[in-house]
Amino acid sequence: MAKEKINMPQLGESVTEGTISSWLVSVGDTVEKYDPIAEVMTDKVNAEVPSSFSGKIVELVAEEGETIEVGNLICYIETEGSSEATEEASASEKPETPVEKDGVGSSDDEDQPMKKRYSPAVMRMAQENDIDLNQVQGSGRGGRITRKDIEKIIASGDLPKADEAPKPKEQVQETQPAKETKEVPAPQAAKQTSGPQPTANEGDIEIPVTGVRKAIAQNMVKSKTEIPHAWMMVEVDVTNLVEYRNSVKEDFKQKEGFSLTFFSFFVKAVAQALKEYPQLNSTWAGDKIIQRKAINLNIAVAKENELFVPVIKDADDKSIKGLAKDITDLATKARNGKLTNDDMQGGTFTVNNTGSFGSVQSMGVINHPQAAILQVESIVKKPVYMNGMFAARDMVNLCLSLDHRVLDGLVAGNFLARVKEILETMTKENTSVY
Amino acid sequence: MPVMSYIQAVTQALHEEMERDEKVFVLGEDVGKRGGVFRATDGLYDKFGEARVIDTPLAESAIAGVGIGAAMYGMRPVAEMQFADFIMPAVNQIISEAAKTRYRSNNDWNVPMTIRAPYGGGVHGALYHSQSVEAVFANQPGLKIVMPSTPYDVKGLLKAAIRDDDPVLFFEHKRAYRLIKGEVPEDDYTLPIGKADVKREGSDITVITYGLCVHFALQAAEKLAEEGIDAHILDLRTVYPLDQEAIIEAAKKTGKVLLITEDNKEGSIIGEVSAIVSENCLFDLDAPVKRLAGPDVPSMPYSPPMEKYFMMNPDKVEKAMRDLAEF
């Protein structure tokens, strides 16, 4: 037995719907093909609907008085014959779920034949805004860069520029007492890959580069090729701070429900020093330097093989407790993959807690297009010569990478010295966590 | 605001214009006692009498010719071609006389006539009851061709056509007659002839079309909105002369343009729209200008599967819109 549909027939030109005025059959009735089954009224004609099949009426879908569009179902009729065929047919009618749609998928150049086919609109907008299309990921078919992709980039303000050949600059070696400065060699006009691609040997594992990994790679290449990095480090005596924090941490955790980390004190000190040295809180913009008013601090949060840099907004407005709370929240969100676009946007300076891996010295890659990044290393007990004797002190290295186009050693050094001063004088007496 | 069907809006506009101006009269086959085969002129005969609602012989050339003569003498005839397909015998009158009279007489004479005709397929009407004929008239300066999509536009534009001092061809989609319903103000209003209308704002793709296809595009746009595809839909409303400004603005908005007509593709209205877009929008285009139209075969077939193949529908429109959005 097969269940067939009877639909509202076309009852005349310009008639698009009909009202069932009465059913001439009921469920269970057996009808012959062409027997009238219902009376239908339209604003042009009144007519009887003939049955399209011989069989038994199993369900009246339309009710009397109901208006049905031409072609829509009015009842089901069961006919002799195999029902499997129709079921199969209806199953195969279902459109297959488009699998490839959402994923960036594999994005080898071979899979992106349209990557370098630029429409007139894309060409014009790229020229007007000096955008390097080689660095743009297309969302169109075959990897094509669409006008919308470019509009989004322009709206974000983060324009991928073509590599500018590094200008021959005087090599200024800046050295200051107790600070190390190192010039990073000017980057080659680094094409993403020069020379042949490495190939995998037997037994090697090939790991496809996925979305976040790819974004990290692109950002790092961009930062290192575009920004002339310089580096310096200061050593800070945080013995007092360690004492202070250790004395309140249990109490704090119990009262607030989250930990009071050292990192929040460092973030506080950085926010305060940035207020005094806004040169560090700025960005290179080609023919000008933009000094940001807001102090929005990116913090780096690693998750397996991904790295996120969510933002603490208006860090200068917040107490140490407020910062500790933000850090906890953002880190939790990052680990659970819950970060929103809003959490990621608007950063003006980055503080990286490299000390959490036990690192004592590192050279951060600047979070493009910011002007500097500060790495807070591990706090280590060290013998320090002071007041005519050696003492065991809690020491920490603060490492600063800076955009040498924006900043010179002097201002960066003064900034670091100020951070050092704030941290060394942080005690229970002069600093509240609230 | 009362909701009425597309054809009720036609009837209401005719009633109101005949009441407003006694120079307005209706002529055509079966328009009088019968009230028109589609009931477009329903009630006019009883209300205004046989002198103003004239049943004519089956001679379209005469319907147009009588209308032209009356119009030149100051009347405002509204001539009905029972089906747009039947307009062919009247083409000589319309193109050679109506369209050219003002120009030829150096402004001494003009032809304030409206010719109404139901066009379009999808009604199982086959060869002589399904055609789109607008392209035949769309390179005749002196003519205006209006093809509204909604009851609101029907009323406002038909009134504007009747009041226009030059000949207007007013094509009504016969499938829309009872399919399309919408709000129509009771008061007297006109809409400008020669102005297109944005029926939906969007940022991903631009669809430019007219007539019933506007509704197919709107339906498809609602579906596509769930997939995140945001369509901008421009209803031409007047297909000759075209509203170039609106076309250019709509095309520039997204840079991806889909043009739809149910007419045969080659030589159709949308070919001209495409030319306007490519002349003016090159540096804003993000994809080739696409045309979705009927196949180049002589006419709408009678066989239901073949009619379905020929006729535009929301699925075809949706597919073409998605394809362009993904480009």
Interface residues (C-beta under 8 A of the other chain):
Chain A: Q10 E13 S14 V15 T16 E17 D43 K44 S119 P120 A121 V122 M123 R124 G140 R141 R144 T146 R147 K148
Chain B: I7 F38 R39 P118 V123 H124 G125 H129 K174 R175 Y177 R178 L179 S203 D204 T254 G255 K256 L282 F283 D284 L285 D286 A287 E326 F327
